Amino acid sequence: PSTFRPPCQAKDRITTWKPSNPSPRLTDSLDNDLDTSEEALERILTVYAGSWRESTKSVYGSGLLIFHLFCDQKRISEGQRCPASATLLSEFITACAGSYSGSSLNNYVAGVAAWHRLNGFPWLLPADQQSAVLEGARRFAPKKSTRPKRAPFTVNDIQRIRSALNLSLSLDAAVYACLTVAFYCVARLGEFTVPSSDAFKNSPDDFITRAGFAEITDRNGLKATRFSLPRTKTSATVGEDVQCAAQSDVTDPIAALHNHLQVSPAPPGAHLFAWHHPTRGLIALSKWEFMRRLRTAARTLQLQLGQGHGIRIGGTLEYLLRGVPFEVVKTMGRWAGDSFTGYLRKHAMILAPYLQDTP
């Protein structure tokens, strides 16, 4: 226990837990005869932290807890924890090797780094050294921590799922509309659902609403539907737009969306995929409820479904298999860096047209 780390939720640790050393922002203001109040410093923390999603802050908070537990065990003084030396940080990472997956450890270290910068302290572990020690730690990750490859959803999967749903029911209509829209928009499932039913009540501005989509027409008369996402994983402050167009089969996302809107009417400020719960009334579609209903339908069909992220991967593969250029699909899915190619599971099928001896 420490007065610098009062009990709080994981998502609040990064702003509530404080280093024992005074913030350089405060000492800088004193050196420059600036009248910077504690309230002003707190405002800096609040605005800075506002760039992170709640889920990101929760992960960072977990990393911060693990770091301080490590320091407690090593009897590291409060003053040495922030700014932490490169040696201490390297020792922390190596101590975690073998206990966490590579991605988890990356996130935990990022959380400690964010805590440093949030409080105005420098991060003393050089980038090349950090990359090297994290790569080494990744090789010691326990096998059980490695996620199985995420199986992509396919158009055939979606067609079969539709056969197990009753689209005249509020939940089923919302789930199917969300599934098809996310698939053809190549979107993250969390961008069209909420983490919990209460999340929308607490922060409605963070999620897409019934007023958040519009039909657009290009100069050639081709129509698409644009969805304006207020916050995304990579754009927490200004949001992003995603688009999709009508399809010629039962997986048509626009038809599914309009059916949902007809089955579950709601005001413009309601969540886009809000549905009518039998006892709770109109509620936002949570990721948990979405996946629960999909898995129930899949069991009925004896269909093996992947995780929610497989929807975005499936949409990516579908467009590539249609011959849409790589760069266009990468832009549609807002894929960053090499993660785009890392998720492709059917390289041979995608590249087959380019591998023939005749065009």
Order of alpha helices (4+ residues) and beta strands (2+ residues): alpha-alpha-alpha-alpha-alpha-alpha-alpha-alpha-alpha-alpha-alpha-beta-beta-beta-alpha-beta-beta-alpha-alpha-alpha-alpha-alpha
